[in-house]
Structures are given as structure tokens and as C-alpha cells.
């Protein structure tokens, strides 16, 4: 963030200095990362063009990704610290923790979801899909349990913090259970 601010400020300084000295000198490119041209922004600083009525260069519309596109950009998700298997039941103390569960794209997770669907809905548990390859596979998991929130996310940090090695697993404020 600070680097981009510095580059922008440097570009404005160069443009202003160039206008004060001579407007015939070309701008100096400090860094070019591609994308849309910034020329329309700098033309406003050019004092020689201030009196001329030139048509403004068309501004490209910003590209705003929808939720589905943003989610698809996160995939595939792979959690290196987690794999399908039996996680031992244990007690934890995490007051205020919203119930959540970890699943993946595997037969064990699908069976676990179908078996616990009612209990997960009663708890209003949020699902993290910690190993999933594509938006299509994620959509198929969601069709198994309509009404439950399933979000793709790496589970590595959570696995490390809670000492979890396997999924599917339910995590509540009082315990971890397979």
C-alpha cells in the first residue's frame, strides 16, 4: 500500500515538475505494471492544454468481480496440514466461538455432512471446505446441504492452532468432535 502511494505521489511530482519546466518533455516511467493508462489523470495537470477544448479520453470502467467470481478465484484450496481421517474427540475452551466444521471434497466428508446435516443446521454452524478443487465441486457439496453455509478456506492455521490433523470435524466453543 505504501509503495503504491509512493509511486503515485512520485508520478504526480514528476508530472507537476514537467509542467512547470516544459510540457514538451515526455513523462518518465518509473514502474509499469500494465493495466489501464493513467494518461487521462495527468492531462488535467498540463497547463498548455487547459485552454484547449479536447475531448477527454474514455475512462475504462473498473472491473468489479461478483461474489461467484471472487470465490472461484480462491480455488483450488489445499490444506497441507489436514487430511480425511478420524480426529479424536477432545474438550476445548473457546467461549463465544461460533460453531464451525471442516470438510473436504471426499466421500468421508460427504457422508459426514449428510449424517449431521440436522445437527449442523440447529447449531447454525459454518462450514469451511478445506480441500476443494473447483467451483463445480464446491457447488455439488452445497447441494448436499442446502441452508448451510460452506466457504472455501485453507484450514492450515486453524489446524495448527487447535492441533487438528483430520477432517471432517465439528468445532464448538466447548469441544472438537469427529
C-alpha positions as CSV (number, residue, x, y, z in Angstrom):
1,X,0.0,0.0,0.0
2,X,2.8,2.4,0.9
3,X,4.7,1.5,-2.2
4,X,1.7,2.3,-4.4
5,X,1.1,5.6,-2.6
6,X,4.8,6.5,-3.1
7,X,4.7,5.6,-6.8
8,X,1.5,7.7,-7.3
9,X,3.0,10.6,-5.4
10,X,6.2,10.4,-7.4
11,X,4.2,10.3,-10.7
12,X,2.3,13.4,-9.7
13,X,5.5,15.2,-8.7
14,X,7.1,14.3,-12.0
15,X,4.1,15.5,-13.9
16,X,3.9,18.8,-12.0
17,X,7.6,19.4,-12.4
18,X,7.4,18.6,-16.1
19,X,4.6,21.1,-16.5
20,X,6.5,23.8,-14.6
21,X,9.6,23.3,-16.7
22,X,8.4,22.3,-20.1
23,X,5.4,20.5,-21.3
24,X,7.2,19.1,-24.4
25,X,9.3,16.6,-22.4
26,X,7.8,13.1,-22.1
27,X,6.9,11.7,-18.7
28,X,9.5,9.4,-17.1
29,X,8.1,5.9,-16.5
30,X,9.3,4.8,-13.0
31,X,7.4,1.5,-13.0
32,X,4.9,-0.1,-15.3
33,X,2.8,-2.9,-14.1
34,X,0.4,-2.9,-17.1
35,X,-3.3,-2.2,-16.9
36,X,-5.2,0.9,-18.0
37,X,-3.3,4.1,-19.0
38,X,-3.1,6.8,-16.3
39,X,-2.7,9.5,-19.1
40,X,-6.2,10.9,-18.6
41,X,-5.4,11.7,-15.0
42,X,-2.1,13.6,-15.9
43,X,-3.7,15.6,-18.8
44,X,-5.5,17.7,-16.2
45,X,-2.1,18.9,-15.0
46,X,-0.9,20.0,-18.4
47,X,-1.3,23.8,-18.4
48,X,-0.9,24.2,-22.2
49,X,-4.0,22.1,-22.8
50,X,-6.0,24.0,-20.2
51,X,-7.3,26.5,-22.8
52,X,-8.0,23.9,-25.5
53,X,-11.2,22.0,-25.7
54,X,-10.0,18.5,-26.3
55,X,-12.3,15.6,-25.9
56,X,-11.5,13.6,-22.8
57,X,-10.0,10.2,-23.3
58,X,-12.5,7.5,-22.5
59,X,-12.0,6.1,-19.0
60,X,-12.1,2.4,-18.6
61,X,-14.9,1.1,-16.4
62,X,-13.5,-0.5,-13.2
63,X,-13.9,-4.3,-13.2
64,X,-15.9,-5.4,-10.2
65,X,-15.9,-9.1,-9.7
66,X,-19.1,-10.6,-8.3
67,X,-19.2,-13.0,-5.3
68,X,-19.1,-16.1,-7.5
69,X,-16.0,-14.8,-9.5
70,X,-14.3,-13.8,-6.3
71,X,-14.9,-17.2,-4.7
72,X,-13.8,-19.0,-7.9
73,X,-10.5,-17.0,-7.8
74,X,-9.8,-18.5,-4.4
75,X,-9.9,-22.1,-5.8
76,X,-8.4,-24.6,-5.6
77,X,-8.0,-24.7,-1.9
78,X,-5.5,-27.1,-0.4
79,X,-4.8,-27.5,3.3
80,X,-1.4,-29.3,3.7
81,X,-1.9,-29.9,7.4
82,X,-5.2,-31.6,7.1
83,X,-6.4,-34.9,5.5
84,X,-9.5,-37.0,5.7
85,X,-9.5,-39.3,8.8
86,X,-10.6,-39.8,12.4
87,X,-9.9,-36.8,14.6
88,X,-10.0,-37.7,18.4
89,X,-12.8,-36.1,20.4
90,X,-11.5,-33.6,23.0
91,X,-12.6,-30.7,25.1
92,X,-11.5,-27.1,24.4
93,X,-12.4,-23.7,26.0
94,X,-13.2,-21.2,23.3
95,X,-16.0,-19.1,24.8
96,X,-18.0,-17.2,22.1
97,X,-16.8,-19.4,19.2
98,X,-19.4,-19.8,16.5
99,X,-19.7,-23.5,15.8
100,X,-17.9,-24.4,12.6
101,X,-17.0,-27.6,10.8
102,X,-14.2,-28.6,8.5
103,X,-14.8,-30.8,5.4
104,X,-13.2,-31.6,2.1
105,X,-14.1,-33.0,-1.2
106,X,-14.1,-36.6,-0.3
107,X,-16.5,-39.5,0.3
108,X,-16.0,-39.4,4.1
109,X,-16.9,-35.7,4.3
110,X,-20.0,-36.1,2.1
111,X,-21.3,-38.9,4.3
112,X,-20.5,-36.9,7.5
113,X,-22.3,-33.9,6.1
114,X,-25.4,-35.9,5.2
115,X,-25.4,-37.7,8.6
116,X,-25.0,-34.5,10.6
117,X,-27.0,-32.1,8.5
118,X,-29.8,-31.6,11.0
119,X,-27.5,-31.0,14.0
120,X,-25.3,-28.6,12.0
121,X,-28.4,-26.6,11.0
122,X,-29.6,-26.5,14.6
123,X,-26.2,-25.2,15.7
124,X,-26.1,-22.7,12.8
125,X,-22.6,-24.0,12.2
126,X,-20.5,-22.5,9.4
127,X,-18.6,-24.9,7.1
128,X,-15.1,-24.4,5.9
129,X,-14.2,-26.5,2.8
130,X,-10.5,-27.0,3.4
131,X,-9.7,-29.1,0.4
132,X,-11.7,-28.4,-2.8
133,X,-10.6,-28.2,-6.4
134,X,-13.2,-26.3,-8.4
135,X,-16.4,-24.2,-8.2
136,X,-18.3,-27.1,-9.6
137,X,-17.2,-29.4,-6.8
138,X,-18.0,-26.7,-4.2
139,X,-21.5,-26.3,-5.7
140,X,-22.1,-30.1,-5.5
141,X,-21.2,-30.0,-1.8
142,X,-23.6,-27.1,-1.2
143,X,-26.4,-29.0,-3.0
144,X,-26.0,-31.8,-0.4
145,X,-26.8,-29.5,2.5
146,X,-29.0,-26.6,1.4
147,X,-29.3,-24.0,4.1
148,X,-25.8,-24.5,5.5
149,X,-23.0,-22.0,4.7
150,X,-20.0,-23.6,3.0
151,X,-17.0,-21.5,2.3
152,X,-13.7,-22.5,0.7
153,X,-10.8,-21.7,3.1
154,X,-7.4,-23.1,4.0
155,X,-7.6,-24.8,7.3
156,X,-3.8,-24.9,8.0
157,X,-3.8,-22.1,10.5
158,X,-6.8,-23.4,12.4
159,X,-5.3,-26.9,12.3
160,X,-2.0,-25.7,13.8
161,X,-3.7,-23.6,16.5
162,X,-6.1,-26.4,17.6
163,X,-3.9,-29.4,16.9
164,X,-6.2,-30.8,14.4
165,X,-4.9,-33.2,11.7
166,X,-8.0,-34.7,10.2
167,X,-11.5,-33.7,8.9
168,X,-14.5,-33.9,8.8
169,X,-14.7,-32.4,12.3
170,X,-17.1,-30.1,14.2
171,X,-15.5,-27.4,16.4
172,X,-17.7,-25.7,19.1
173,X,-16.8,-23.4,22.0
174,X,-16.5,-26.5,24.2
175,X,-15.0,-29.2,22.1
176,X,-13.8,-30.8,18.9
177,X,-15.6,-33.9,17.7
178,X,-15.4,-36.1,14.7
